[in-house]
Amino acid sequence: MDQLHENLLKRKDFNELMRKNVYGAEILTEFDSFNTEKAVVWIDPLDGTSDFVKGNLSAVTVLIGLVIDGIPKIGVVHHPFKTNENDG
């Protein structure tokens, strides 16, 4: 079983709760393939530009998302900058 399917199985109860109470539609279902004409990928390589310019690196992120047929599927938020000596 691939990693996507394994993670979806682990989150089954949470996904069902989100479908019923928040989105009212199937948003987090298994998918092996999809029509790329219906897919939108967005990338914000430097979210928090003004904070970056001011040197406030802890407020800067990279954002990536995937929407298929108007339904959000995947989102990633990454903090690219080490902000103190204790950060990995």
Phi, psi and omega in degrees: 000136182281168186299321179300312182294321178299315180292323177296321178296322178295329183259015187306310182297316179297316180300319179295318176301315179296319179300313186286317192258340185246305189261333179069015179209166177285115181242335185235070181249163178294143173211132177261331180210161178203161180283116182294342176293339180260005183259141175232126176248131175236142181225126172245097187290345180212072177284123185102040184303316181295323176294322177300314180297324180280353180087007179273072188292337180293343180264002183263134178224167169248130182243136178222137179215155176230128176237132178239120180055040178080005182247121179296133181244315185219140174219141181228133172239126182235134175261102189279347187251135173287123187256344175203173185295337182276348180286145181288000000 
